[in-house]
Amino acid sequence: TISVIRLDDKSSQTISTGGKPELVHANHDRTRLFISNFLLNKVHVLDTRRDAIVHEITGLDGPEEAVLSPEEERLYVVNFNRSLVYVYDARTFEKLPETYRVGNKPIGVAPAGKSGKLYISNYGDNSVSVVALSSTP
């Protein structure tokens, strides 16, 4: 379940997802949220203007975190069970060809501004992977 709490009037609502929604990341203007759901192996895309799920990225294997590139052209999804980072087009949500193998049981991901690097924290081997990204969106 995703809880939506309106700060102005303290009202709330829930959005049913099933599974185990975990980490939430927003785009720059806060109109889209990307919510990883580990148990259902998907990432929910939520439109904050409608408070509704508008897309689900499926076919994952233990997604821990999903974050946008600084330019918001790509979405990076960390897959805990496969030790991979998948890359998606952030507008169409189509899987892009690049996939990055990282350390054991990755749980966190952060793009480093315009450096062209992605940093991934790996729970399984207590390491941080540094990935040089492709320059083509």
PyMOL commands that place a pseudoatom at each C-alpha (Angstrom):
pseudoatom trace, name=CA, resn=THR, resi=1, chain=A, elem=C, hetatm=0, pos=[0.000, 0.000, 0.000]
pseudoatom trace, name=CA, resn=ILE, resi=2, chain=A, elem=C, hetatm=0, pos=[1.121, 3.526, -0.782]
pseudoatom trace, name=CA, resn=SER, resi=3, chain=A, elem=C, hetatm=0, pos=[-0.100, 6.217, 1.617]
pseudoatom trace, name=CA, resn=VAL, resi=4, chain=A, elem=C, hetatm=0, pos=[-0.791, 9.734, 0.347]
pseudoatom trace, name=CA, resn=ILE, resi=5, chain=A, elem=C, hetatm=0, pos=[-0.938, 12.386, 3.082]
pseudoatom trace, name=CA, resn=ARG, resi=6, chain=A, elem=C, hetatm=0, pos=[-2.030, 15.885, 2.154]
pseudoatom trace, name=CA, resn=LEU, resi=7, chain=A, elem=C, hetatm=0, pos=[-0.151, 18.323, 4.353]
pseudoatom trace, name=CA, resn=ASP, resi=8, chain=A, elem=C, hetatm=0, pos=[-2.547, 21.229, 3.820]
pseudoatom trace, name=CA, resn=ASP, resi=9, chain=A, elem=C, hetatm=0, pos=[-5.643, 19.563, 5.300]
pseudoatom trace, name=CA, resn=LYS, resi=10, chain=A, elem=C, hetatm=0, pos=[-4.078, 16.461, 6.940]
pseudoatom trace, name=CA, resn=SER, resi=11, chain=A, elem=C, hetatm=0, pos=[-6.310, 14.149, 4.900]
pseudoatom trace, name=CA, resn=SER, resi=12, chain=A, elem=C, hetatm=0, pos=[-5.006, 10.873, 3.551]
pseudoatom trace, name=CA, resn=GLN, resi=13, chain=A, elem=C, hetatm=0, pos=[-5.724, 8.096, 1.118]
pseudoatom trace, name=CA, resn=THR, resi=14, chain=A, elem=C, hetatm=0, pos=[-4.153, 4.767, 0.287]
pseudoatom trace, name=CA, resn=ILE, resi=15, chain=A, elem=C, hetatm=0, pos=[-3.287, 3.305, -3.085]
pseudoatom trace, name=CA, resn=SER, resi=16, chain=A, elem=C, hetatm=0, pos=[-3.269, -0.480, -3.117]
pseudoatom trace, name=CA, resn=THR, resi=17, chain=A, elem=C, hetatm=0, pos=[-0.249, -2.084, -4.773]
pseudoatom trace, name=CA, resn=GLY, resi=18, chain=A, elem=C, hetatm=0, pos=[0.083, -5.472, -3.148]
pseudoatom trace, name=CA, resn=GLY, resi=19, chain=A, elem=C, hetatm=0, pos=[3.519, -6.875, -2.488]
pseudoatom trace, name=CA, resn=LYS, resi=20, chain=A, elem=C, hetatm=0, pos=[6.052, -4.788, -0.629]
pseudoatom trace, name=CA, resn=PRO, resi=21, chain=A, elem=C, hetatm=0, pos=[6.493, -1.235, -1.942]
pseudoatom trace, name=CA, resn=GLU, resi=22, chain=A, elem=C, hetatm=0, pos=[9.813, 0.076, -0.657]
pseudoatom trace, name=CA, resn=LEU, resi=23, chain=A, elem=C, hetatm=0, pos=[11.744, 3.090, -1.873]
pseudoatom trace, name=CA, resn=VAL, resi=24, chain=A, elem=C, hetatm=0, pos=[10.223, 6.178, -3.471]
pseudoatom trace, name=CA, resn=HIS, resi=25, chain=A, elem=C, hetatm=0, pos=[11.996, 8.625, -5.780]
pseudoatom trace, name=CA, resn=ALA, resi=26, chain=A, elem=C, hetatm=0, pos=[10.498, 11.662, -7.499]
pseudoatom trace, name=CA, resn=ASN, resi=27, chain=A, elem=C, hetatm=0, pos=[11.230, 13.487, -10.715]
pseudoatom trace, name=CA, resn=HIS, resi=28, chain=A, elem=C, hetatm=0, pos=[12.403, 17.121, -10.471]
pseudoatom trace, name=CA, resn=ASP, resi=29, chain=A, elem=C, hetatm=0, pos=[8.950, 18.706, -10.543]
pseudoatom trace, name=CA, resn=ARG, resi=30, chain=A, elem=C, hetatm=0, pos=[7.503, 16.052, -8.202]
pseudoatom trace, name=CA, resn=THR, resi=31, chain=A, elem=C, hetatm=0, pos=[4.768, 15.010, -10.659]
pseudoatom trace, name=CA, resn=ARG, resi=32, chain=A, elem=C, hetatm=0, pos=[5.996, 11.409, -10.983]
pseudoatom trace, name=CA, resn=LEU, resi=33, chain=A, elem=C, hetatm=0, pos=[7.077, 8.982, -8.292]
pseudoatom trace, name=CA, resn=PHE, resi=34, chain=A, elem=C, hetatm=0, pos=[8.974, 5.760, -8.919]
pseudoatom trace, name=CA, resn=ILE, resi=35, chain=A, elem=C, hetatm=0, pos=[8.230, 3.157, -6.239]
pseudoatom trace, name=CA, resn=SER, resi=36, chain=A, elem=C, hetatm=0, pos=[10.089, -0.146, -6.119]
pseudoatom trace, name=CA, resn=ASN, resi=37, chain=A, elem=C, hetatm=0, pos=[8.058, -3.213, -5.129]
pseudoatom trace, name=CA, resn=PHE, resi=38, chain=A, elem=C, hetatm=0, pos=[10.447, -5.994, -4.178]
pseudoatom trace, name=CA, resn=LEU, resi=39, chain=A, elem=C, hetatm=0, pos=[7.953, -8.832, -3.736]
pseudoatom trace, name=CA, resn=LEU, resi=40, chain=A, elem=C, hetatm=0, pos=[6.015, -8.183, -6.938]
pseudoatom trace, name=CA, resn=ASN, resi=41, chain=A, elem=C, hetatm=0, pos=[9.193, -7.581, -8.981]
pseudoatom trace, name=CA, resn=LYS, resi=42, chain=A, elem=C, hetatm=0, pos=[8.001, -4.276, -10.388]
pseudoatom trace, name=CA, resn=VAL, resi=43, chain=A, elem=C, hetatm=0, pos=[8.385, -0.532, -10.199]
pseudoatom trace, name=CA, resn=HIS, resi=44, chain=A, elem=C, hetatm=0, pos=[5.175, 1.485, -9.914]
pseudoatom trace, name=CA, resn=VAL, resi=45, chain=A, elem=C, hetatm=0, pos=[5.030, 4.868, -11.659]
pseudoatom trace, name=CA, resn=LEU, resi=46, chain=A, elem=C, hetatm=0, pos=[2.661, 7.185, -9.806]
pseudoatom trace, name=CA, resn=ASP, resi=47, chain=A, elem=C, hetatm=0, pos=[1.252, 10.454, -11.151]
pseudoatom trace, name=CA, resn=THR, resi=48, chain=A, elem=C, hetatm=0, pos=[1.048, 12.825, -8.164]
pseudoatom trace, name=CA, resn=ARG, resi=49, chain=A, elem=C, hetatm=0, pos=[-1.474, 15.117, -9.875]
pseudoatom trace, name=CA, resn=ARG, resi=50, chain=A, elem=C, hetatm=0, pos=[-3.995, 12.269, -9.978]
pseudoatom trace, name=CA, resn=ASP, resi=51, chain=A, elem=C, hetatm=0, pos=[-2.626, 10.168, -7.111]
pseudoatom trace, name=CA, resn=ALA, resi=52, chain=A, elem=C, hetatm=0, pos=[-2.810, 7.145, -9.381]
pseudoatom trace, name=CA, resn=ILE, resi=53, chain=A, elem=C, hetatm=0, pos=[-0.452, 4.511, -10.700]
pseudoatom trace, name=CA, resn=VAL, resi=54, chain=A, elem=C, hetatm=0, pos=[-0.065, 5.202, -14.418]
pseudoatom trace, name=CA, resn=HIS, resi=55, chain=A, elem=C, hetatm=0, pos=[2.462, 2.522, -15.349]
pseudoatom trace, name=CA, resn=GLU, resi=56, chain=A, elem=C, hetatm=0, pos=[4.244, -0.532, -13.954]
pseudoatom trace, name=CA, resn=ILE, resi=57, chain=A, elem=C, hetatm=0, pos=[7.662, -1.741, -15.038]
pseudoatom trace, name=CA, resn=THR, resi=58, chain=A, elem=C, hetatm=0, pos=[7.615, -5.535, -14.774]
pseudoatom trace, name=CA, resn=GLY, resi=59, chain=A, elem=C, hetatm=0, pos=[9.996, -8.419, -15.383]
pseudoatom trace, name=CA, resn=LEU, resi=60, chain=A, elem=C, hetatm=0, pos=[12.407, -7.389, -12.644]
pseudoatom trace, name=CA, resn=ASP, resi=61, chain=A, elem=C, hetatm=0, pos=[14.020, -9.625, -10.020]
pseudoatom trace, name=CA, resn=GLY, resi=62, chain=A, elem=C, hetatm=0, pos=[14.040, -7.997, -6.613]
pseudoatom trace, name=CA, resn=PRO, resi=63, chain=A, elem=C, hetatm=0, pos=[13.989, -4.301, -7.508]
pseudoatom trace, name=CA, resn=GLU, resi=64, chain=A, elem=C, hetatm=0, pos=[15.402, -2.326, -4.592]
pseudoatom trace, name=CA, resn=GLU, resi=65, chain=A, elem=C, hetatm=0, pos=[15.620, 1.195, -5.957]
pseudoatom trace, name=CA, resn=ALA, resi=66, chain=A, elem=C, hetatm=0, pos=[14.703, 3.132, -9.104]
pseudoatom trace, name=CA, resn=VAL, resi=67, chain=A, elem=C, hetatm=0, pos=[16.186, 6.582, -9.759]
pseudoatom trace, name=CA, resn=LEU, resi=68, chain=A, elem=C, hetatm=0, pos=[16.222, 9.000, -12.665]
pseudoatom trace, name=CA, resn=SER, resi=69, chain=A, elem=C, hetatm=0, pos=[19.292, 10.293, -14.439]
pseudoatom trace, name=CA, resn=PRO, resi=70, chain=A, elem=C, hetatm=0, pos=[20.001, 14.005, -13.789]
pseudoatom trace, name=CA, resn=GLU, resi=71, chain=A, elem=C, hetatm=0, pos=[18.506, 14.877, -17.194]
pseudoatom trace, name=CA, resn=GLU, resi=72, chain=A, elem=C, hetatm=0, pos=[15.481, 12.630, -16.479]
pseudoatom trace, name=CA, resn=GLU, resi=73, chain=A, elem=C, hetatm=0, pos=[16.031, 10.700, -19.710]
pseudoatom trace, name=CA, resn=ARG, resi=74, chain=A, elem=C, hetatm=0, pos=[16.813, 7.338, -18.126]
pseudoatom trace, name=CA, resn=LEU, resi=75, chain=A, elem=C, hetatm=0, pos=[15.543, 5.354, -15.174]
pseudoatom trace, name=CA, resn=TYR, resi=76, chain=A, elem=C, hetatm=0, pos=[18.056, 3.101, -13.408]
pseudoatom trace, name=CA, resn=VAL, resi=77, chain=A, elem=C, hetatm=0, pos=[16.613, 0.098, -11.555]
pseudoatom trace, name=CA, resn=VAL, resi=78, chain=A, elem=C, hetatm=0, pos=[18.753, -1.954, -9.153]
pseudoatom trace, name=CA, resn=ASN, resi=79, chain=A, elem=C, hetatm=0, pos=[17.920, -5.687, -9.137]
pseudoatom trace, name=CA, resn=PHE, resi=80, chain=A, elem=C, hetatm=0, pos=[18.940, -7.275, -5.830]
pseudoatom trace, name=CA, resn=ASN, resi=81, chain=A, elem=C, hetatm=0, pos=[18.572, -10.928, -6.848]
pseudoatom trace, name=CA, resn=ARG, resi=82, chain=A, elem=C, hetatm=0, pos=[20.525, -10.689, -10.102]
pseudoatom trace, name=CA, resn=SER, resi=83, chain=A, elem=C, hetatm=0, pos=[23.194, -8.117, -9.167]
pseudoatom trace, name=CA, resn=LEU, resi=84, chain=A, elem=C, hetatm=0, pos=[22.245, -6.015, -12.182]
pseudoatom trace, name=CA, resn=VAL, resi=85, chain=A, elem=C, hetatm=0, pos=[21.205, -2.461, -12.957]
pseudoatom trace, name=CA, resn=TYR, resi=86, chain=A, elem=C, hetatm=0, pos=[18.642, -2.222, -15.759]
pseudoatom trace, name=CA, resn=VAL, resi=87, chain=A, elem=C, hetatm=0, pos=[18.158, 0.984, -17.720]
pseudoatom trace, name=CA, resn=TYR, resi=88, chain=A, elem=C, hetatm=0, pos=[14.797, 2.244, -19.020]
pseudoatom trace, name=CA, resn=ASP, resi=89, chain=A, elem=C, hetatm=0, pos=[13.693, 5.155, -21.148]
pseudoatom trace, name=CA, resn=ALA, resi=90, chain=A, elem=C, hetatm=0, pos=[12.158, 7.481, -18.542]
pseudoatom trace, name=CA, resn=ARG, resi=91, chain=A, elem=C, hetatm=0, pos=[9.370, 8.626, -20.873]
pseudoatom trace, name=CA, resn=THR, resi=92, chain=A, elem=C, hetatm=0, pos=[8.272, 5.392, -22.567]
pseudoatom trace, name=CA, resn=PHE, resi=93, chain=A, elem=C, hetatm=0, pos=[9.514, 2.963, -19.867]
pseudoatom trace, name=CA, resn=GLU, resi=94, chain=A, elem=C, hetatm=0, pos=[10.968, 0.709, -22.549]
pseudoatom trace, name=CA, resn=LYS, resi=95, chain=A, elem=C, hetatm=0, pos=[13.986, -1.295, -21.439]
pseudoatom trace, name=CA, resn=LEU, resi=96, chain=A, elem=C, hetatm=0, pos=[17.158, -0.018, -23.066]
pseudoatom trace, name=CA, resn=PRO, resi=97, chain=A, elem=C, hetatm=0, pos=[19.919, -2.381, -24.231]
pseudoatom trace, name=CA, resn=GLU, resi=98, chain=A, elem=C, hetatm=0, pos=[22.478, -1.410, -21.607]
pseudoatom trace, name=CA, resn=THR, resi=99, chain=A, elem=C, hetatm=0, pos=[22.540, -3.533, -18.455]
pseudoatom trace, name=CA, resn=TYR, resi=100, chain=A, elem=C, hetatm=0, pos=[25.268, -3.227, -15.836]
pseudoatom trace, name=CA, resn=ARG, resi=101, chain=A, elem=C, hetatm=0, pos=[26.580, -6.099, -13.711]
pseudoatom trace, name=CA, resn=VAL, resi=102, chain=A, elem=C, hetatm=0, pos=[27.484, -4.840, -10.243]
pseudoatom trace, name=CA, resn=GLY, resi=103, chain=A, elem=C, hetatm=0, pos=[28.466, -6.255, -6.849]
pseudoatom trace, name=CA, resn=ASN, resi=104, chain=A, elem=C, hetatm=0, pos=[26.528, -8.845, -4.860]
pseudoatom trace, name=CA, resn=LYS, resi=105, chain=A, elem=C, hetatm=0, pos=[22.968, -7.934, -3.790]
pseudoatom trace, name=CA, resn=PRO, resi=106, chain=A, elem=C, hetatm=0, pos=[22.828, -4.252, -4.775]
pseudoatom trace, name=CA, resn=ILE, resi=107, chain=A, elem=C, hetatm=0, pos=[20.416, -2.108, -2.765]
pseudoatom trace, name=CA, resn=GLY, resi=108, chain=A, elem=C, hetatm=0, pos=[21.065, 1.540, -3.623]
pseudoatom trace, name=CA, resn=VAL, resi=109, chain=A, elem=C, hetatm=0, pos=[21.882, 3.589, -6.694]
pseudoatom trace, name=CA, resn=ALA, resi=110, chain=A, elem=C, hetatm=0, pos=[22.887, 7.213, -7.285]
pseudoatom trace, name=CA, resn=PRO, resi=111, chain=A, elem=C, hetatm=0, pos=[23.833, 8.922, -10.532]
pseudoatom trace, name=CA, resn=ALA, resi=112, chain=A, elem=C, hetatm=0, pos=[26.651, 11.415, -9.939]
pseudoatom trace, name=CA, resn=GLY, resi=113, chain=A, elem=C, hetatm=0, pos=[25.441, 14.510, -11.722]
pseudoatom trace, name=CA, resn=LYS, resi=114, chain=A, elem=C, hetatm=0, pos=[26.981, 15.011, -15.135]
pseudoatom trace, name=CA, resn=SER, resi=115, chain=A, elem=C, hetatm=0, pos=[30.050, 12.907, -14.330]
pseudoatom trace, name=CA, resn=GLY, resi=116, chain=A, elem=C, hetatm=0, pos=[28.743, 10.026, -16.414]
pseudoatom trace, name=CA, resn=LYS, resi=117, chain=A, elem=C, hetatm=0, pos=[29.008, 7.677, -13.451]
pseudoatom trace, name=CA, resn=LEU, resi=118, chain=A, elem=C, hetatm=0, pos=[26.557, 5.633, -11.451]
pseudoatom trace, name=CA, resn=TYR, resi=119, chain=A, elem=C, hetatm=0, pos=[27.309, 4.536, -7.875]
pseudoatom trace, name=CA, resn=ILE, resi=120, chain=A, elem=C, hetatm=0, pos=[25.690, 1.363, -6.528]
pseudoatom trace, name=CA, resn=SER, resi=121, chain=A, elem=C, hetatm=0, pos=[25.854, 0.154, -2.925]
pseudoatom trace, name=CA, resn=ASN, resi=122, chain=A, elem=C, hetatm=0, pos=[26.086, -3.639, -2.637]
pseudoatom trace, name=CA, resn=TYR, resi=123, chain=A, elem=C, hetatm=0, pos=[24.746, -5.267, 0.517]
pseudoatom trace, name=CA, resn=GLY, resi=124, chain=A, elem=C, hetatm=0, pos=[26.035, -8.766, -0.257]
pseudoatom trace, name=CA, resn=ASP, resi=125, chain=A, elem=C, hetatm=0, pos=[29.730, -7.962, -0.444]
pseudoatom trace, name=CA, resn=ASN, resi=126, chain=A, elem=C, hetatm=0, pos=[29.948, -4.639, 1.418]
pseudoatom trace, name=CA, resn=SER, resi=127, chain=A, elem=C, hetatm=0, pos=[31.121, -2.762, -1.647]
pseudoatom trace, name=CA, resn=VAL, resi=128, chain=A, elem=C, hetatm=0, pos=[30.290, 0.154, -3.910]
pseudoatom trace, name=CA, resn=SER, resi=129, chain=A, elem=C, hetatm=0, pos=[30.282, -0.357, -7.674]
pseudoatom trace, name=CA, resn=VAL, resi=130, chain=A, elem=C, hetatm=0, pos=[31.174, 2.573, -9.926]
pseudoatom trace, name=CA, resn=VAL, resi=131, chain=A, elem=C, hetatm=0, pos=[29.780, 2.298, -13.447]
pseudoatom trace, name=CA, resn=ALA, resi=132, chain=A, elem=C, hetatm=0, pos=[30.813, 4.502, -16.372]
pseudoatom trace, name=CA, resn=LEU, resi=133, chain=A, elem=C, hetatm=0, pos=[27.594, 5.165, -18.260]
pseudoatom trace, name=CA, resn=SER, resi=134, chain=A, elem=C, hetatm=0, pos=[26.982, 5.115, -21.977]
pseudoatom trace, name=CA, resn=SER, resi=135, chain=A, elem=C, hetatm=0, pos=[26.712, 8.618, -23.429]
pseudoatom trace, name=CA, resn=THR, resi=136, chain=A, elem=C, hetatm=0, pos=[23.804, 7.825, -25.751]
pseudoatom trace, name=CA, resn=PRO, resi=137, chain=A, elem=C, hetatm=0, pos=[20.341, 8.328, -24.269]
for i in range(1, 137): cmd.bond("trace and resi %d" % i, "trace and resi %d" % (i + 1))
show_as sticks, trace
zoom trace
